[in-house]
Amino acid sequence: MRLLIRYFFKTIRIILGPFILLLYVLTLPKGIVRPEEQQRQIDLETKALTLYQFKTCPFCLSVKRMIRRLSLNIEMRDAQFDQQARQELREQGGKVMVPCLKITDAQGQSTWMYESTLINQYLEQRFAG
């Protein structure tokens, strides 16, 4: 029974995935334009951030839309198809759940933030000003 359910949802994702991606592309927001020096500083800060995501996950697309709106250059890792990224997420983050933002501080300590609304709030508070 579990196998049947798994294949059912996999089929749904295969069918709906292209439509979700098309809608995402058609509704992409314009990014904020900052002075060059300010953008360079923000790019340095975002080097400490990594987003683990699935390509067609609606919650991940919400976070990616926020990243685009704020003109952030955050590394993206596909935890659905990249087994190394998936393993990192499981071992270091504690669970395979996306979206997940890995925040590395100056000492090299990582914080793993799950939930799209929390991630969006964090990005908005840190980079919108």
C-alpha positions in Angstrom: 0.0 0.0 0.0 2.8 2.4 0.9 4.4 1.8 -2.5 1.2 2.5 -4.3 0.7 5.8 -2.4 4.4 6.8 -3.1 3.9 6.2 -6.8 0.6 8.0 -6.9 2.2 11.2 -5.4 5.2 10.8 -7.6 2.9 10.7 -10.7 1.1 13.8 -9.4 4.4 15.7 -9.0 5.5 14.6 -12.5 2.2 15.9 -14.0 1.9 19.1 -12.0 5.7 20.0 -11.8 5.9 21.7 -15.2 2.8 23.8 -14.5 4.1 24.9 -11.1 7.5 25.9 -12.7 5.8 27.8 -15.5 3.6 29.7 -13.0 6.7 30.5 -11.0 8.6 31.8 -14.0 5.6 33.9 -15.2 5.1 35.5 -11.7 8.8 36.2 -10.9 9.1 39.6 -9.1 11.6 42.2 -10.1 14.6 42.5 -7.8 15.5 45.6 -5.8 18.2 47.7 -7.4 20.8 48.8 -4.9 23.9 50.9 -5.2 26.8 48.8 -6.4 28.8 48.9 -3.1 25.7 48.0 -1.0 24.9 45.0 -3.4 28.6 43.9 -3.1 28.3 43.9 0.7 25.1 42.0 0.6 26.6 39.4 -1.8 29.4 38.9 0.8 26.9 38.3 3.5 24.9 35.9 1.4 27.9 33.7 0.9 27.2 32.3 4.4 23.7 31.2 3.3 22.6 28.0 1.4 19.1 27.1 0.5 18.2 23.4 0.3 15.2 23.0 -1.9 13.1 20.8 -4.3 12.7 22.3 -7.7 8.8 22.2 -7.8 8.0 22.5 -4.0 5.6 25.4 -3.7 7.1 26.4 -0.3 10.6 26.4 -1.8 9.3 28.6 -4.7 7.9 31.0 -2.2 11.4 31.4 -0.6 13.1 31.6 -4.1 10.6 34.4 -5.0 11.6 36.3 -1.9 15.3 35.8 -2.7 14.6 37.1 -6.2 12.6 40.1 -4.8 15.5 41.0 -2.5 18.2 40.5 -5.2 20.1 38.0 -3.1 22.8 35.6 -4.4 22.2 32.6 -2.3 23.6 29.2 -3.2 20.8 26.7 -4.0 21.2 22.9 -3.5 18.6 20.5 -4.9 18.0 18.0 -2.0 15.6 16.0 -4.2 18.0 14.8 -6.9 21.5 15.7 -5.5 22.2 12.8 -3.1 25.1 14.7 -1.5 22.9 17.7 -0.7 20.2 15.4 0.6 22.7 13.6 2.9 24.1 16.9 4.2 20.5 18.0 5.0 19.8 14.7 6.8 23.0 14.5 8.8 23.7 18.1 9.6 20.2 19.6 9.5 18.6 16.7 11.2 15.8 15.9 8.7 15.1 15.9 5.0 12.6 18.7 4.9 12.6 21.6 2.5 12.9 24.5 2.2 15.8 24.7 4.6 18.2 27.7 4.9 21.6 26.9 6.3 23.1 30.0 8.0 26.8 29.8 8.8 28.2 32.4 11.2 31.7 33.9 11.3 32.9 31.0 13.6 31.7 28.4 11.1 28.8 27.3 13.2 25.7 26.4 11.2 22.0 27.0 12.0 19.4 25.2 10.0 16.2 27.1 9.5 13.1 25.2 8.3 9.7 26.6 7.3 9.2 29.0 4.4 7.5 31.7 6.4 10.4 31.8 9.0 12.9 31.9 6.2 11.1 34.6 4.3 10.8 36.7 7.6 14.5 36.2 8.3 15.5 37.3 4.8 13.2 40.3 4.8 14.4 41.5 8.2 18.1 41.0 7.4 18.2 42.3 3.8 15.3 44.5 3.1 16.6 47.5 4.9 
